[in-house]
Amino acid sequence: QVHLVESGGGLVQPGGSLRLSCAASGSIFMINRMGWYRQAPGNTRELVASITSGHSVNYGDSVKGRFTISRDNAKNTVYLQMNSLKPEDTAVYYCNALGYDTSRKVFDNWGQGTQVTVSS
């Protein structure tokens, strides 16, 4: 079993910053890709940012230039630094990890989600 635990969400004013963290634990052999997705009420889940084990990154168009994803491979942890936050960034943010467990089986797991609210 591989578990993901997110932290760092909360309420912030427009223009403010937040940093999300997601730690993976359990029977991990390797994690190929980690990422952040978000889902606002009435919307589908969308990619925010993803990063490979080689630190190649991909961002959703709406967050480019404002958000930065990074990871610590030794800690199986991914971070999302969110700057210049806007009300439209309000959503539940989900962590995702794609990799292999110690039985060499593929896993594609999600965290429980953390709420980010941008409001004055």
MODAVEN-V199352 format. One record per residue. N is the residue number from 1. SS is DSSP state (2 for helix, 1 for strand, 0 for the rest). OMEGA is omega in whole degrees, 0 to 359 (* if undefined). BURIAL is b if it has 9 or more other ideal C-beta (glycine too) atoms within 8 Angstrom, else e. Layout:
n;ss;omega;burial
N;SS;OMEGA;BURIAL
N;SS;OMEGA;BURIAL
This chain:
n;ss;omega;burial
1;0;177;e
2;1;182;b
3;1;177;e
4;1;180;b
5;1;180;b
6;1;174;b
7;1;173;e
8;0;179;b
9;0;178;b
10;1;180;e
11;1;181;e
12;1;178;b
13;0;176;e
14;0;183;b
15;0;181;e
16;0;183;e
17;0;173;b
18;1;175;b
19;1;177;b
20;1;175;b
21;1;177;b
22;1;180;b
23;1;176;b
24;1;179;b
25;1;179;e
26;1;186;e
27;0;185;e
28;1;170;b
29;1;174;e
30;1;176;e
31;1;182;b
32;1;185;e
33;1;172;b
34;1;183;b
35;1;177;b
36;1;175;b
37;1;177;b
38;1;179;b
39;1;175;b
40;0;180;b
41;0;179;e
42;0;181;e
43;0;174;e
44;0;178;e
45;0;182;e
46;1;177;b
47;1;171;b
48;1;180;b
49;1;176;b
50;1;182;b
51;1;179;b
52;1;178;b
53;0;176;b
54;0;176;e
55;0;169;e
56;0;187;e
57;1;177;b
58;1;182;e
59;1;169;b
60;0;185;b
61;2;186;e
62;2;183;e
63;2;181;b
64;0;180;e
65;0;180;e
66;0;182;e
67;1;177;b
68;1;177;e
69;1;177;b
70;1;178;b
71;1;175;b
72;1;184;e
73;2;181;e
74;2;181;e
75;2;183;e
76;0;185;b
77;1;176;b
78;1;182;b
79;1;173;b
80;1;176;b
81;1;183;b
82;1;179;b
83;0;178;e
84;0;185;e
85;0;181;b
86;0;178;e
87;2;180;e
88;2;173;e
89;2;179;b
90;0;183;b
91;1;167;b
92;1;181;b
93;1;183;b
94;1;174;b
95;1;178;b
96;1;176;b
97;1;180;b
98;1;181;b
99;1;181;b
100;1;175;b
101;1;185;b
102;0;173;e
103;0;180;e
104;0;174;e
105;0;180;e
106;1;169;e
107;1;180;b
108;1;193;e
109;1;181;b
110;1;171;e
111;0;184;b
112;0;179;e
113;0;176;b
114;1;185;b
115;1;172;b
116;1;180;b
117;1;179;e
118;1;185;b
119;0;175;e
120;0;*;e
